[in-house]
């Protein structure tokens, strides 16, 4: 399967670099690169890409507004690529439906991995950035917007969420908790359904907002 990608960034050098990296992969095709948020919406409607790489700060419409407008099931999976690793904009993007974020100086391999993960509905977020961002922002966020699970999480589900909020991958969670990879995926699917979360990043954000990530077993 070829992964169709649209790149939206107002810096030509960034767009060119991302295009070169992604098009060097046999399973990825960049169908468009655009300079602002309005053009990103147009390109998403015209090309129906699998993945949309979005800068946060762009002319006309910023990445947050584009993410909000494209939020839904039949839309491209969005990966935010930003210069700012401790920025309230990033937190808002995750809540708006983005499935992950990277810094612009991320390695080419990580950029490719993020696109491939997003294409199948998963997310790849630089673990250190995720943990630092959510830990810093959670105490400053209003509690009124925190979601409540439809059913209480089991103790094992809570263990899995704690690990996820620390930035661990599924394989690392399985190793730490001495369970199989499929068991981890099952627990995360159950948690996602209980929280009505769109992806694992929203689960991690919830864990930090509620204080679960900071608790010990």
Protein Blocks (a to p, Z undefined) as FASTA:
>chain_A
ZZddddddfbfklmmmmmmmmmmpfkbccfbdcfbfklmmmmmmmnopabdcddfbdghi
afklmmmmmgcjkbcddddddfbfbdfklmmmmmnopabdcdfkbcfklmmmmmmmmmno
pacddfklmmmmmmmmmmmpcfklpccdfbdcdfklmmmmmmmmnopafklmmmmnopaf
klmmmmmmmmmmmnopabfklmmmmmmmnommmpcZZ
